[in-house]
Amino acid sequence: MASECFVTQEATQEILLRVTNVCAECYDDINEGDIIHYDMQNYRYLCKNCQERLCAQMNENCEVVEDDSPGLFC
């Protein structure tokens, strides 16, 4: 499932200068040579930890599956 939802690549100087140098989820720094994951659904770069956490919440269609706990506006 994760391979269809994310593109995994090494952070290059071009990505860091032109796109981002922080994770879009936790805002940790991304350094040249780090392994990063491009979220194909939300068009953003994520660090490994955030990608793994998001992947655990996704179904086979790369959609985040909400838990069944009641929300504020049920």
BADREN-802896 format. One record per residue: residue number from 1; x, y, z negated of N, C-alpha, C in turn; residue in three letters. Coordinates in nm, 3 decimals. Each point is the difference from the previous one (the first is absolute). Layout:
N
REC  num     n_px     n_py     n_pz    ca_px    ca_py    ca_pz     c_px     c_py     c_pz  residuo
REC  NUM        X        Y        Z        X        Y        Z        X        Y        Z      ALA
...
//
This chain:
74
REC  num     n_px     n_py     n_pz    ca_px    ca_py    ca_pz     c_px     c_py     c_pz  residuo
REC    1    0.082   -0.119    0.000   -0.082    0.119    0.000    0.086    0.125    0.000      MET
REC    2    0.102    0.006   -0.080    0.079    0.121   -0.013    0.066    0.041    0.131      ALA
REC    3    0.037   -0.097    0.082    0.069    0.033    0.124   -0.090    0.074    0.098      SER
REC    4   -0.130   -0.022   -0.004   -0.091    0.071    0.089   -0.034    0.139   -0.053      GLU
REC    5    0.013    0.022   -0.128   -0.040    0.125   -0.061    0.113    0.102   -0.011      CYS
REC    6    0.123   -0.050    0.001    0.116    0.087   -0.021    0.110   -0.030    0.101      PHE
REC    7    0.075    0.102    0.034    0.122   -0.017    0.078    0.116    0.025   -0.095      VAL
REC    8    0.084   -0.099   -0.017    0.114    0.011   -0.091    0.123    0.040    0.079      THR
REC    9    0.072    0.099   -0.051    0.120    0.046    0.068    0.097    0.062   -0.100      GLN
REC   10    0.118    0.027    0.047    0.100    0.066   -0.082   -0.014    0.151    0.017      GLU
REC   11    0.007    0.072   -0.111   -0.009    0.147    0.007    0.124    0.054    0.069      ALA
REC   12   -0.022    0.075    0.105    0.110    0.062    0.074    0.005    0.149   -0.029      THR
REC   13    0.108    0.062    0.037    0.013    0.144   -0.019   -0.110    0.074    0.078      GLN
REC   14   -0.035   -0.051    0.118   -0.105    0.062    0.081   -0.135   -0.002   -0.072      GLU
REC   15   -0.036   -0.114   -0.058   -0.127   -0.009   -0.074    0.002    0.095   -0.119      ILE
REC   16    0.111    0.001   -0.072    0.009    0.084   -0.119   -0.008    0.149    0.033      LEU
REC   17    0.056    0.040    0.111   -0.001    0.141    0.038   -0.129    0.043    0.068      LEU
REC   18   -0.056   -0.087    0.082   -0.116    0.038    0.082   -0.135   -0.038   -0.058      ARG
REC   19   -0.005   -0.104   -0.081   -0.129   -0.049   -0.048   -0.015    0.020   -0.150      VAL
REC   20    0.082   -0.069   -0.076   -0.013    0.007   -0.146    0.126   -0.049   -0.068      THR
REC   21    0.020    0.042   -0.122    0.108   -0.055   -0.080   -0.051   -0.045   -0.137      ASN
REC   22   -0.133   -0.015   -0.011   -0.063   -0.051   -0.122   -0.109   -0.100    0.037      VAL
REC   23   -0.029   -0.090   -0.093   -0.110   -0.095    0.015   -0.132    0.078   -0.006      CYS
REC   24   -0.091   -0.030    0.089   -0.127    0.071    0.006   -0.093   -0.034   -0.117      ALA
REC   25    0.029   -0.105   -0.073   -0.086   -0.042   -0.111    0.054    0.048   -0.135      GLU
REC   26    0.126   -0.028   -0.029    0.056    0.032   -0.132    0.097    0.118    0.003      CYS
REC   27    0.035    0.046    0.118    0.089    0.115    0.021    0.143   -0.024   -0.047      TYR
REC   28    0.040   -0.127   -0.017    0.141   -0.029   -0.027    0.082    0.032    0.123      ASP
REC   29    0.126    0.034   -0.021    0.089    0.032    0.111    0.024   -0.122    0.087      ASP
REC   30    0.008    0.023    0.129    0.042   -0.102    0.096    0.137    0.044    0.049      ILE
REC   31    0.096   -0.091   -0.004    0.136    0.030    0.042    0.034   -0.075    0.128      ASN
REC   32    0.093    0.053    0.075    0.044   -0.067    0.122    0.045   -0.142   -0.034      GLU
REC   33   -0.047   -0.095    0.077    0.033   -0.141   -0.023   -0.103   -0.075   -0.082      GLY
REC   34   -0.091    0.070   -0.069   -0.106   -0.067   -0.076   -0.095   -0.070    0.096      ASP
REC   35   -0.059   -0.109   -0.045   -0.104   -0.067    0.077   -0.132    0.069   -0.031      ILE
REC   36   -0.068    0.046    0.104   -0.127    0.070   -0.016   -0.106   -0.071    0.083      ILE
REC   37   -0.124    0.028   -0.031   -0.113   -0.066    0.066   -0.096    0.107    0.051      HIS
REC   38   -0.030   -0.006    0.129   -0.095    0.095    0.058   -0.140   -0.060   -0.008      TYR
REC   39   -0.089    0.068   -0.070   -0.139   -0.040   -0.018   -0.076    0.032    0.128      ASP
REC   40   -0.037   -0.103    0.076   -0.065    0.018    0.129   -0.143    0.054   -0.011      MET
REC   41   -0.064   -0.015   -0.114   -0.137    0.048   -0.018   -0.005    0.147   -0.041      GLN
REC   42    0.097    0.043   -0.080   -0.002    0.136   -0.053    0.113    0.087    0.052      ASN
REC   43    0.081   -0.056    0.092    0.104    0.076    0.069    0.095    0.070   -0.097      TYR
REC   44    0.067   -0.080   -0.083    0.091    0.055   -0.100    0.108   -0.102   -0.033      ARG
REC   45    0.111    0.049   -0.053    0.110   -0.087   -0.043   -0.011   -0.027   -0.149      TYR
REC   46    0.024   -0.126   -0.037   -0.007   -0.042   -0.140    0.129   -0.070   -0.040      LEU
REC   47    0.033    0.009   -0.128    0.112   -0.077   -0.053   -0.045   -0.145   -0.019      CYS
REC   48    0.093   -0.086   -0.034   -0.032   -0.143   -0.014   -0.104   -0.025   -0.108      LYS
REC   49    0.015    0.064   -0.116   -0.093   -0.023   -0.111   -0.143    0.041    0.036      ASN
REC   50   -0.015    0.116    0.061   -0.134    0.046    0.036   -0.061   -0.086    0.111      CYS
REC   51    0.084   -0.044    0.094   -0.048   -0.087    0.107   -0.050   -0.132   -0.057      GLN
REC   52    0.074   -0.057   -0.093   -0.042   -0.127   -0.061   -0.129    0.016   -0.078      GLU
REC   53   -0.013    0.109   -0.073   -0.121    0.024   -0.079   -0.121    0.018    0.093      ARG
REC   54    0.017    0.078    0.106   -0.108    0.022    0.094   -0.036   -0.128    0.075      LEU
REC   55    0.100   -0.075    0.038   -0.022   -0.126    0.072   -0.083   -0.097   -0.084      CYS
REC   56    0.022   -0.002   -0.129   -0.075   -0.089   -0.089   -0.147    0.037   -0.007      ALA
REC   57   -0.034    0.123    0.035   -0.139    0.047   -0.005   -0.070   -0.010    0.135      GLN
REC   58    0.072   -0.043    0.104   -0.056   -0.001    0.136   -0.057   -0.136    0.038      MET
REC   59   -0.099    0.004    0.088   -0.054   -0.123    0.057    0.071   -0.026    0.134      ASN
REC   60   -0.045   -0.102    0.073    0.066   -0.037    0.125   -0.015    0.105    0.111      GLU
REC   61   -0.089    0.096   -0.017   -0.018    0.108    0.096    0.075    0.127   -0.039      ASN
REC   62    0.090   -0.013   -0.096    0.081    0.113   -0.049   -0.086    0.108   -0.066      CYS
REC   63   -0.113   -0.040   -0.054   -0.087    0.092   -0.071    0.017   -0.021   -0.150      GLU
REC   64    0.006    0.109   -0.074    0.011   -0.010   -0.145   -0.133   -0.046   -0.055      VAL
REC   65    0.003   -0.109   -0.074   -0.120   -0.057   -0.058   -0.014    0.053   -0.142      VAL
REC   66   -0.109    0.068   -0.023   -0.026    0.055   -0.132   -0.045   -0.111   -0.093      GLU
REC   67    0.036    0.011   -0.126   -0.047   -0.099   -0.097   -0.146    0.027   -0.031      ASP
REC   68   -0.064   -0.094   -0.065   -0.144    0.010   -0.026   -0.033    0.076   -0.129      ASP
REC   69    0.098    0.067   -0.057   -0.030    0.075   -0.122   -0.086    0.121    0.034      SER
REC   70   -0.093    0.030   -0.087   -0.090    0.112    0.028    0.075    0.132    0.006      PRO
REC   71   -0.038    0.081    0.094    0.062    0.132    0.015   -0.082    0.108   -0.066      GLY
REC   72    0.042    0.117    0.017   -0.065    0.116   -0.060   -0.139    0.023    0.057      LEU
REC   73   -0.018   -0.027    0.129   -0.126    0.030    0.066   -0.071   -0.128    0.046      PHE
REC   74   -0.022   -0.094   -0.090   -0.066   -0.126    0.036   -0.151    0.015   -0.007      CYS
//
